[in-house]
Amino acid sequence: MKYQVIYSDSRGSADFGWFKARYTFSFGQYHNPQRMGFGALRVFNDSSIAVGKGFPEHPHENFEIITLQFQGDLEHTDISGTRNIRANMVQAISAGTGVTHSDVNISDKEARQFQIWIQPNVINVLPKSELAQFNTSDWQNKWKVLVGPIEEKQWPLAIYQNAYLSRGAFAKGNEPTYKFKKSGNGIYLMIISGEIQFDEYQLSDRDSIMLSDTLSVSFECITDADIFIIEVPV
């Protein structure tokens, strides 16, 4: 097993007043040659958008773009029209040959989200955009796959890559195990909140681990812990 721990305060950052973000991997003005991605995972941004602010229409192509919304209400416009992305919703866009989209925080509180970009295993597909609502009970003391490969036809949201995005919220004292879906994949594990013990490391909110060369990973929950895992080809 190979792994690397990334502490929350070692991430890149951006602060434009209305938009704030922490970047795990090189993005925008943050460039770290040691953090250019993890296998097919290229971008992991932990961001917030101020009330009434947002991004005007802008283009993307040949990326799988996933948004996990934690707080606030984003008015999102793309090829599927205009719709709202609220807490516990997940959006998956396959940009393919090209999409444009915009996002505006129309709620009365800061909008908080993770945005993930994954390189596809098929390029220049017909673009698509999907949105799914989840409940917190969906991942209580178990792993819930939110997004999976399109060819498997069984996941709430689907992308063009052999990748799986899962969430699990486990009670203090639990020792959950995540089993890889495909050999040759690695995982990026992000602690949304709480504390865990992994090997010799005690990790907490927004700390993360990049891990490969194994078929499963286990850890102990020192407190209640909300965990997000991205399994991707490495």
N, C-alpha and C positions, 0 to 999 in steps of 0.2 A: 504494500500500500504506500502510495506517495500522497503527501498533502502539503498545503501551504495555508497558514492562518493569515487573514487580513483583518487587522483591527480597524474599527470604525473610524478612528481619528487619523488613520493613514491614507484615507481616500482623498481623491481630488475634490475640489469644491468650486462652486459658482454662486455669486450673490449679485443679482441685478435689481434687488429691491423687491420687485413683484414676483420674481422667480428665484428660487434657491434650490441648490442640488448638491448632492455628494455623488461623486463618480468613482465606481470601483475600477473601471478601465478607462484608458485614454479616450477623451471626448472633448470636443470644442477646444477651448484654450488650455485644457489640462492634457499634458502629454507626459507619459511615463513609459519609456521603452520596455520596462519590465512588466508592464500591465497593458498588453494590447488585446487581451481577450483570453478566453479559456475554451479551446476547441472551437466549436461552432458558435459559442456565446461571445458576442462582440461588445455589447453594451449592457451595463446594468446601472441605471440612474435612479437614485432615491431623491425625489423632488417634491416641491410644493409650489403652488400658484396662488397668488393673493386674490382676494375677492374682486371680481369685476375685471380681472386681467386674464391674459392668455396668449396663445400663439395664433397669428393669422395663417391663412392657407399657405401650405408649403408642401413640396414634393418628396417622395421616397420611391425607391425601386429596388427590387430583388433583396428584400429583407423581410423576415417574419418579425412583426412589431407587436409586443404584448404589453398591455397596461393592466396593473393591479391597482384598483382604486381603494383607498383606505378611508378617506374623509372628503367631504365636499361633493359638489355636483358639477361635472364638466359637461358643457354643451359641445358635442363633438359632431362635426360635419365631414363626411367622406362620400365614397361611391354609393354607400347604402342610404344616404340622406342625412338628416339631422336627428340625433338622439342624445339622451342624457346618460352619462356614466356616473353611477353613484357608488357609495360604500359597499364593499363586498361584491362588486361587479368586476368582471375581467373581460377585456377586449383583446381580440387577436386579429391583426391585419396581415394578410399576405400581399405585400406590395407588388411583387411580380414585375410586369412590364411598366408599372408606374401608377401611383395614386397621389392625390393631394388631399390634405385634411387640415382642419383647424380645431382648436380647443379653447374654450373660454370658461372660467370659473363663474357660474351664475348663482352660486350659493352664498350664504351669509357668513361662511367660515372658510378658512384656508383649505384649499384642495391638496390632498397628499396622495402620492402614488409612487409605485415602482414602474419604470419603463425599461423594457428588455428588448434588445435587438439580437436575433439569431440568424445566422447565415443559412439560407435554404439549401436543400440537396437537389432542387430542381429550379432552374432560373427561367425568367420570362414567362411565368404562368399568368393566366388571367387573374387579375387582382380580385380579392374578396375581403370582406370585413364582417366579423362576427362578434356578438356580445352575449355574455351569459351572466345571470344573477345567481349568487350563491348565498347560503346561510351559514352562520358561524358553526352551527351544529354539523355541517357537512364534513368538517375536519377535526372535530373534537376527539382526541385520543386515537386518531387514526390518520393515515395518509390519504388525502383526496387528490386525485389527478385532475387538474383544472384544464390543462392543455396537453394534447398528445399528437402523434403522427396522423396525418390525414388518411393514409392508406389503411389504418387499423379500424376506422369507422366506429369507434366506441366511446370517444371522449367528448365532453361538453363543448370544447373548442379544438380546432384542428389546424395544424401548420405543416408546411412542406419541409420537414426535417424529422429524423429519428430522435426527437427530444420530448421530454416529459416534464411538465411544471406541476409540482405538487405542494400542498400545504398541510401542516399538521399542528394542532395545538394540544400539548400534552401536560398533564398535571405534575406538580412537584413530586419527585421520587420515581417517576417513570423512567424506563430505560428503552426508549424506542429504537427500532432497527429499520433502516431503509434498505431495501433490496433493489439493486439495479435492474432495470427492465431489459437492458441489452448489454452483452459483453462488449468491451471496447469503449464503453461510455465512461465519462467521469461526471462528477456532480459539483455544482456550486451551491453551497448551503449558506443561507442568510438567516440570522436570528432576527426576526421581526421585533420580538420583545421577550424578556426573560433572561435566565442564565442557564448555561449548560456546562457540563464537564466533558471534554473530549480529549482523550489521551491525557497528557500532562497539562492541558490548557483549560482554564476557566474563562468562558466567553460569555458576553452579554449583548445587550441591544445593538443591533446593526454590525456586530462582528460577523465574519464569514470565514468559510473554509473552501478551498479548491482541492478536490480529492479525486484520485484515479488509481488504476491498477489494483482494483479489488472488486468484489461482487456485492458487498454490503457495507454499511457503516452504522455503528451504534454510538449512543452517547447517553449521559445521565442528565435528567432535568433537576437542577439545583433549586429552581423555582418553577412555577408554571411557565411554560415556554411555547411561543408561537414561532414555528419554523417554516421557512420557504426553501424548496429545493428545486434546482434546475438540473436535469440530467441531459447531457448532450454528448455527441460523438467528440472524442478528443484525439 
